[in-house]
Amino acid sequence: MAPKNWPFNYNSFDLEVEAIAKLRSLVKTIPRECKIFRELKDDFIFLTVDFEDCPQEVDLNIEQFAMCGIVCSQLGLANSVLFKIGNQIIGSTQISGIGFAKGL
């Protein structure tokens, strides 16, 4: 059990917030305006990076997709990363085996 004066309760929400903050610190190419959140669809967990608030910042390449997938895997955040602008998927990377698909 964590001491009362620790800054976090270490419940799942706190850990998710910390893991996403760590992802942002390690993958510096993701603009601050991007929303990053986890989604569950059919027993599959996606980490979504949504560029809706900054579509002009979309300048992703294969290395950035792969880096985001690697960091996501190390942090245990999701099975796959989706890159979106609103509802439109602009690319994805799968964690298991770090595959790559662009322009789904």
N, CA, C and O of each residue as an XYZ file, in Angstrom:
416
protein
N       0.835     -1.184      0.000
C       0.000      0.000      0.000
C       0.875      1.240      0.000
O       1.868      1.306      0.724
N       0.509      2.215     -0.806
C       1.296      3.442     -0.926
C       1.074      4.347      0.285
O      -0.037      4.423      0.810
N       2.132      5.035      0.728
C       1.966      5.991      1.826
C       0.986      7.102      1.438
O       0.837      7.424      0.259
N       0.321      7.683      2.440
C      -0.694      8.709      2.198
C      -0.124      9.961      1.539
O      -0.859     10.658      0.840
N       1.137     10.267      1.732
C       1.717     11.492      1.173
C       2.263     11.320     -0.241
O       2.832     12.262     -0.791
N       2.106     10.148     -0.840
C       2.537      9.944     -2.233
C       1.611     10.722     -3.145
O       0.427     10.863     -2.840
N       2.124     11.235     -4.265
C       1.300     12.076     -5.137
C       0.219     11.314     -5.907
O      -0.689     11.944     -6.449
N       0.282      9.993     -5.973
C      -0.677      9.217     -6.749
C      -1.273      8.107     -5.909
O      -0.648      7.617     -4.968
N      -2.490      7.715     -6.259
C      -3.134      6.568     -5.616
C      -2.651      5.277     -6.235
O      -2.800      4.209     -5.641
N      -2.081      5.358     -7.411
C      -1.642      4.205     -8.185
C      -2.817      3.290     -8.542
O      -2.695      2.065     -8.562
N      -3.962      3.931     -8.825
C      -5.052      3.159     -9.401
C      -4.851      3.147    -10.910
O      -3.931      3.794    -11.411
N      -5.691      2.427    -11.640
C      -5.462      2.268    -13.078
C      -5.495      3.596    -13.826
O      -4.744      3.771    -14.786
N      -6.348      4.540    -13.412
C      -6.411      5.836    -14.094
C      -5.103      6.605    -13.917
O      -4.558      7.146    -14.879
N      -4.601      6.648    -12.673
C      -3.340      7.351    -12.408
C      -2.187      6.744    -13.199
O      -1.356      7.465    -13.750
N      -2.142      5.422    -13.250
C      -1.070      4.758    -13.984
C      -1.179      5.032    -15.484
O      -0.161      5.216    -16.152
N      -2.401      5.062    -16.021
C      -2.589      5.356    -17.433
C      -2.151      6.789    -17.751
O      -1.487      7.026    -18.760
N      -2.519      7.733    -16.898
C      -2.109      9.130    -17.098
C      -0.590      9.242    -17.079
O      -0.007      9.934    -17.914
N       0.047      8.573    -16.140
C       1.506      8.608    -16.052
C       2.160      7.945    -17.262
O       3.155      8.452    -17.779
N       1.614      6.823    -17.716
C       2.179      6.129    -18.873
C       2.048      6.979    -20.138
O       2.974      7.021    -20.948
N       0.920      7.651    -20.316
C       0.742      8.520    -21.491
C       1.675      9.724    -21.402
O       2.212     10.161    -22.419
N       1.875     10.265    -20.204
C       2.830     11.367    -20.034
C       4.245     10.900    -20.371
O       5.011     11.638    -20.991
N       4.591      9.687    -19.968
C       5.913      9.124    -20.285
C       6.057      8.929    -21.788
O       7.113      9.219    -22.353
N       4.997      8.438    -22.446
C       5.015      8.286    -23.903
C       5.278      9.629    -24.567
O       6.106      9.721    -25.473
N       4.581     10.669    -24.125
C       4.797     12.012    -24.695
C       6.235     12.482    -24.488
O       6.814     13.119    -25.368
N       6.807     12.172    -23.338
C       8.180     12.622    -23.078
C       9.203     11.873    -23.920
O      10.261     12.416    -24.239
N       8.894     10.624    -24.283
C       9.831      9.823    -25.070
C       9.655      9.994    -26.572
O      10.628      9.886    -27.320
N       8.431     10.259    -27.031
C       8.158     10.458    -28.452
C       7.843     11.941    -28.636
O       6.681     12.345    -28.689
N       8.883     12.725    -28.730
C       8.756     14.184    -28.739
C       8.146     14.748    -30.021
O       7.831     15.937    -30.073
N       7.974     13.925    -31.053
C       7.412     14.416    -32.313
C       5.894     14.551    -32.257
O       5.299     15.120    -33.172
N       5.257     14.045    -31.210
C       3.806     14.189    -31.080
C       3.514     15.573    -30.502
O       3.927     15.875    -29.382
N       2.798     16.423    -31.265
C       2.498     17.775    -30.773
C       1.659     17.744    -29.490
O       0.860     16.830    -29.284
N       1.848     18.735    -28.648
C       1.125     18.824    -27.381
C      -0.394     18.911    -27.574
O      -1.159     18.475    -26.713
N      -0.822     19.471    -28.697
C      -2.249     19.643    -28.949
C      -2.949     18.328    -29.260
O      -4.175     18.253    -29.189
N      -2.199     17.303    -29.600
C      -2.786     16.004    -29.938
C      -3.389     15.367    -28.703
O      -2.833     15.429    -27.606
N      -4.542     14.753    -28.911
C      -5.167     13.986    -27.839
C      -4.605     12.574    -27.911
O      -4.501     11.998    -28.994
N      -4.245     12.021    -26.773
C      -3.770     10.642    -26.688
C      -4.634      9.942    -25.654
O      -4.733     10.378    -24.507
N      -5.256      8.852    -26.074
C      -6.133      8.119    -25.168
C      -6.200      6.663    -25.599
O      -5.831      6.314    -26.720
N      -6.682      5.813    -24.684
C      -6.824      4.386    -24.978
C      -8.280      4.077    -25.283
O      -9.190      4.649    -24.683
N      -8.490      3.153    -26.236
C      -9.824      2.715    -26.613
C      -9.863      1.187    -26.587
O      -8.876      0.528    -26.913
N     -10.987      0.643    -26.206
C     -11.191     -0.803    -26.215
C     -12.233     -1.122    -27.271
O     -13.347     -0.601    -27.234
N     -11.863     -1.990    -28.222
C     -12.778     -2.447    -29.263
C     -12.612     -3.943    -29.420
O     -11.545     -4.419    -29.808
N     -13.674     -4.692    -29.119
C     -13.658     -6.152    -29.267
C     -12.456     -6.805    -28.590
O     -11.725     -7.557    -29.236
N     -12.241     -6.542    -27.340
C     -11.140     -7.126    -26.562
C      -9.756     -6.745    -27.090
O      -8.777     -7.433    -26.801
N      -9.665     -5.683    -27.844
C      -8.399     -5.217    -28.384
C      -8.201     -3.781    -27.909
O      -9.100     -2.954    -28.065
N      -7.058     -3.476    -27.342
C      -6.796     -2.132    -26.810
C      -5.972     -1.347    -27.818
O      -4.905     -1.787    -28.245
N      -6.483     -0.175    -28.194
C      -5.795      0.737    -29.097
C      -5.363      1.963    -28.322
O      -6.101      2.463    -27.473
N      -4.176      2.444    -28.613
C      -3.777      3.767    -28.162
C      -4.027      4.681    -29.351
O      -3.491      4.448    -30.434
N      -4.828      5.707    -29.165
C      -5.166      6.612    -30.251
C      -4.442      7.931    -30.075
O      -4.468      8.530    -29.000
N      -3.789      8.381    -31.149
C      -3.169      9.695    -31.200
C      -3.989     10.485    -32.217
O      -3.926     10.218    -33.418
N      -4.759     11.459    -31.728
C      -5.699     12.192    -32.570
C      -5.169     13.602    -32.856
O      -4.963     14.402    -31.944
N      -4.955     13.882    -34.147
C      -4.431     15.166    -34.602
C      -5.544     16.153    -34.961
O      -5.281     17.139    -35.648
N      -6.778     15.913    -34.513
C      -7.908     16.758    -34.894
C      -7.678     18.229    -34.546
O      -8.050     19.106    -35.326
N      -7.078     18.513    -33.403
C      -6.846     19.899    -32.988
C      -5.605     20.524    -33.615
O      -5.347     21.712    -33.423
N      -4.830     19.731    -34.367
C      -3.622     20.263    -34.998
C      -3.313     19.512    -36.286
O      -2.220     18.963    -36.423
N      -4.262     19.473    -37.249
C      -4.030     18.690    -38.479
C      -2.827     19.180    -39.284
O      -2.242     18.415    -40.051
N      -2.459     20.440    -39.116
C      -1.307     20.979    -39.833
C       0.000     20.393    -39.321
O       1.034     20.523    -39.976
N      -0.034     19.750    -38.162
C       1.172     19.178    -37.559
C       1.443     17.740    -38.009
O       2.461     17.160    -37.630
N       0.550     17.162    -38.809
C       0.721     15.770    -39.219
C       1.898     15.671    -40.179
O       1.812     16.077    -41.338
N       2.973     15.137    -39.684
C       4.181     14.939    -40.483
C       4.854     13.668    -39.975
O       6.003     13.683    -39.535
N       4.110     12.574    -40.048
C       4.609     11.312    -39.508
C       5.325     10.512    -40.576
O       4.943     10.530    -41.747
N       6.355      9.819    -40.167
C       7.044      8.910    -41.073
C       7.139      7.532    -40.416
O       6.736      7.356    -39.266
N       7.663      6.579    -41.140
C       7.709      5.203    -40.643
C       8.452      5.115    -39.302
O       8.026      4.372    -38.418
N       9.524      5.841    -39.141
C      10.300      5.790    -37.904
C       9.472      6.281    -36.717
O       9.554      5.726    -35.622
N       8.662      7.340    -36.949
C       7.850      7.869    -35.858
C       6.746      6.889    -35.472
O       6.459      6.715    -34.288
N       6.121      6.242    -36.470
C       5.119      5.224    -36.177
C       5.761      4.117    -35.351
O       5.216      3.717    -34.321
N       6.907      3.623    -35.790
C       7.580      2.521    -35.113
C       7.994      2.917    -33.706
O       7.815      2.136    -32.772
N       8.541      4.110    -33.535
C       8.973      4.577    -32.217
C       7.796      4.641    -31.253
O       7.908      4.228    -30.099
N       6.675      5.156    -31.726
C       5.483      5.228    -30.885
C       5.029      3.822    -30.490
O       4.633      3.600    -29.345
N       5.082      2.880    -31.420
C       4.718      1.502    -31.130
C       5.654      0.854    -30.139
O       5.204      0.143    -29.240
N       6.938      1.081    -30.282
C       7.935      0.500    -29.373
C       7.737      1.031    -27.957
O       7.719      0.262    -26.996
N       7.588      2.344    -27.833
C       7.394      2.952    -26.511
C       6.085      2.474    -25.905
O       6.027      2.174    -24.712
N       5.045      2.400    -26.703
C       3.742      1.926    -26.238
C       3.860      0.485    -25.724
O       3.272      0.134    -24.701
N       4.607     -0.324    -26.426
C       4.826     -1.711    -26.016
C       5.582     -1.781    -24.694
O       5.210     -2.542    -23.801
N       6.636     -0.991    -24.572
C       7.438     -0.997    -23.347
C       6.623     -0.537    -22.142
O       6.837     -1.011    -21.026
N       5.684      0.391    -22.370
C       4.859      0.901    -21.280
C       3.618      0.037    -21.036
O       2.900      0.243    -20.057
N       3.368     -0.924    -21.919
C       2.219     -1.800    -21.768
C       0.888     -1.095    -21.946
O      -0.090     -1.439    -21.281
N       0.838     -0.106    -22.841
C      -0.380      0.695    -23.016
C      -1.433      0.067    -23.920
O      -2.626      0.222    -23.660
N      -1.031     -0.633    -24.969
C      -2.017     -1.091    -25.944
C      -1.428     -2.173    -26.846
O      -0.230     -2.456    -26.807
N      -2.304     -2.772    -27.661
C      -1.902     -3.754    -28.657
C      -1.542     -3.097    -29.984
O      -0.806     -3.671    -30.787
N      -2.062     -1.892    -30.212
C      -1.885     -1.212    -31.490
C      -2.025      0.293    -31.275
O      -2.709      0.732    -30.350
N      -1.382      1.071    -32.124
C      -1.495      2.530    -32.068
C      -2.188      3.003    -33.336
O      -1.795      2.637    -34.444
N      -3.229      3.825    -33.165
C      -3.936      4.429    -34.293
C      -3.598      5.906    -34.344
O      -3.615      6.594    -33.323
N      -3.292      6.388    -35.533
C      -3.072      7.813    -35.754
C      -4.269      8.314    -36.539
O      -4.569      7.802    -37.618
N      -4.965      9.330    -35.993
C      -6.212      9.794    -36.586
C      -6.236     11.311    -36.708
O      -5.511     12.035    -36.026
N      -7.104     11.756    -37.608
C      -7.535     13.155    -37.630
C      -9.047     13.067    -37.493
O      -9.748     12.791    -38.467
N      -9.551     13.300    -36.289
C     -10.969     13.094    -36.025
C     -11.308     11.621    -36.144
O     -10.730     10.788    -35.448
N     -12.254     11.295    -37.033
C     -12.661      9.900    -37.231
C     -11.874      9.193    -38.330
O     -12.032      7.988    -38.524
N     -11.033      9.923    -39.046
C     -10.276      9.345    -40.167
C      -8.943      8.778    -39.679
O      -8.132      9.495    -39.093
N      -8.724      7.488    -39.925
C      -7.448      6.854    -39.567
C      -6.437      7.195    -40.653
O      -6.674      6.945    -41.835
N      -5.304      7.770    -40.244
C      -4.263      8.132    -41.213
C      -3.091      7.164    -41.174
O      -2.213      7.210    -42.036
N      -3.076      6.289    -40.177
C      -2.024      5.290    -40.092
C      -2.138      4.513    -38.806
O      -2.877      4.895    -37.898
N      -1.403      3.420    -38.731
C      -1.412      2.619    -37.510
C      -0.128      1.815    -37.428
O       0.579      1.630    -38.418
N       0.149      1.351    -36.246
C       1.250      0.433    -36.035
C       0.789     -0.601    -35.028
O       0.159     -0.264    -34.025
N       1.100     -1.853    -35.292
C       0.694     -2.943    -34.423
C       1.843     -3.271    -33.486
O       2.999     -3.322    -33.907
N       1.531     -3.492    -32.227
C       2.569     -3.716    -31.230
C       3.206     -5.088    -31.378
O       4.433     -5.187    -31.390
N       2.427     -6.134    -31.490
C       3.012     -7.474    -31.570
C       3.786     -7.622    -32.872
O       3.192     -7.707    -33.947
N       5.081     -7.652    -32.777
C       5.928     -7.752    -33.949
C       6.238     -6.404    -34.576
O       7.014     -6.339    -35.529
N       5.657     -5.332    -34.072
C       5.837     -3.978    -34.585
C       5.698     -3.958    -36.097
O       6.638     -3.618    -36.816
N       4.528     -4.324    -36.564
C       4.212     -4.201    -37.986
C       3.881     -2.751    -38.316
O       3.790     -1.921    -37.411
N       3.703     -2.436    -39.579
C       3.413     -1.064    -39.980
C       2.413     -1.058    -41.113
O       2.538     -1.812    -42.079
N       1.417     -0.196    -40.982
C       0.450     -0.011    -42.073
C       0.137      1.471    -42.153
O      -0.096      2.104    -41.123
N       0.127      2.025    -43.320
C      -0.141      3.449    -43.477
C      -1.289      3.633    -44.444
O      -1.383      2.938    -45.456
N      -2.166      4.582    -44.124
C      -3.266      4.935    -44.999
C      -4.387      3.912    -45.036
O      -4.893      3.578    -46.107
N      -4.782      3.408    -43.854
C      -5.832      2.401    -43.792
C      -7.141      2.930    -44.292
O      -8.135      2.204    -44.307
